Amino acid sequence: MKKEYRPMALGFWGVALPFVLFGLLFGRTAAQRITIMLLAAVFFLVGTLIYRAKQ
Amino acid sequence: MKLAAVDWLFIVWYFVLSIGIGLYYSKRAGKSISEYFLSGRSLPWWLLGTSMVATTFSSDTPLAVTGIVVKDGVSGNWFWWNFMLGSALTVLFFAHLWRRAEVVTEVEFIDIRYSGRPARFLRGFKALYLGVPVSCITFGWVTLAMVKIIQTIFGTSGVAALAICLGLTVFYTTLSGLWGVVATDMLLFGVAMAGSIVLSVVSVEKAGGIGALVDAVKAAGAGTGKDYLSVFPPLGQALPLAFVVALFVQWWAVYYPGAEPGGGGWIAQRMLAGKDARHAVKGTLWFAVAHYVIRPWPWILTALAALVLFPGLTGAAPGEMEAAYPRMIAFLPKGVAGLVVASLFAAFMSTIESIVNLSGSFLLNDLYRPFIKKNASERHYVAASRVLVLIVSLLGAGFSYVLGSVKMGWQLVMELSAGIGLVLLLRWYWWRVNAWSEIAALSASAGTAVYLKVVPDNALVRGLGGALGRAGFQIDAWGVGILVIVAVTTAAWLTVTFLTKPDDEEKLLAFYRKVRPGGFWGPVAKLNGGAYKLQAAPFAGWGLAVLMILFFLFGLGKVIFKEWGAGAAYLAVGGLAAFLLSKIIAKIDWEGRR
């Protein structure tokens, strides 16, 4: 991983984690839970892509 | 509205992450001006493109779109969708030229393209004009919009939170330079989009689901005589002049932050910061797709839901229509509201940090360094940049107090430079454009705009308006005003161009060899011993880029409204255009060495 990108990847993972918790704990309907979990998955994926980005 | 403790926990956590990322880059930013304002020209396409769209996604944008949809329906968005034609033009015809120019700012372009005292005057003037009044107006309207959002959500008690947010943003931006700005932009754009998507899902649920929402919006439209869901304005009777002007004039004529003809402002800054010309092109294309295709639908859905949930909204004042967006936050469950509030802060921060870094670059690189303190050390210039960024931030914050409304800020910027687009486009492709051309265009555009403000009912407006009315157009003041400004400005700068001398041959030749543009460079190409040809591929690429954006945008809308067949067809056409465009982009020699 390129060193410059490391904080960005951590930032995306750092946002994904509360999304998972909040989606599970506070989503009132299935649609809300699915939306938030999908967004969490996107944040994890983008964070991972940034983590693996080449120089 | 009162947020729960868990909402505040998310907001604070999000601030810690954003500011931490920003501060991480402060050491690197201190090395040189190139690092501070251009990230050492090392940005990959995905980072520079995301930063462009994050900056353009401001806290006032969802509100403005909500106001547009409530007033005119989905088709009202052509007011800004028209700029996709200009964005596609920037991708195919200008992004690579900016990167090849290797200047630090868009204003420095003047120094490598024009010669003599007019060029020096123009550089200093534009540095001051873009660095102070334009930046302060933009800063002011973004901050003012955020104040209104915060007051709608929390009442006056939220303004203190905003002041803290603003202070922290300016703090890390001052230290971290463009690397910190683009790195935080990645996260800020993600959070801003996530918030708008969650809000749209909850809003549609509240309105009874997509089917019920569509039925209710159609019923509301039957009451007001409008088709709120159509993506085109009614074209059956008189053609709306505003739509025609948007489609055929506005995108190449009007200099608007984020949609400058040929690229400018923070768009140019990021193209200049790209690893190479190809990264600049691909990044600008990603910006165009994210800006026009990915962002709008969550806002549109929230606006349509607001139309249904607040029945009196269609007859409300413009400010009240726009405030419907933050009002929807009240429907969010505990824990989720914090995410949406954080998303509004994210949109606000991503714009503010870019504005102050950009204005600092103009004032340092194009005013302080060439005119006030030449040949100082890089450390001195970085320190001066940080002071200038801080000064602009304070001025901008002060300006938000005196700015009457968000719309007033938009109009001021758009009207003052409504006719200068053509000269900004042609200066790359026509050797005869000189510094006087730009000075004439700026003066004529601002002068005509001020005249139209002071004397709105004049012979020119009456004559043009009457003629267009007789030709079958549905007249509006905005459309007529833009046409008058563009006509006067174009006539003025063309006349001045032919009445003044061309730039020095030496200067033109150096520019021609460095940037390698095609187009109308006859005498300079002769001096060069050969011409760089304007290829056919970018023209085809431009058409494909516009098709791709349009079909993806409308296809996504069809899918959201469960018109599966039409949605699939639109997306397939968009996909085909994207495939052909990728082939063209891969084929073009963006460095211009062949």
Interface residues (C-beta under 8 A of the other chain):
Chain A: E4 P7 M8 L10 G11 F12 G14 V15 P18 F19 F22 L25 F26 G27 R28 T29 A31 Q32 T35 I36 L39 V42 F43 V46 I50 A53
Chain B: V6 F10 W13 Y14 L17 S18 G20 I21 Y24 Y25 R28 S42 P44 W179 A183 T184 M186 L187 G190 V191 A194 I197 V198 V201 V202 E205 P333 K334 G335 V336 G338 L339
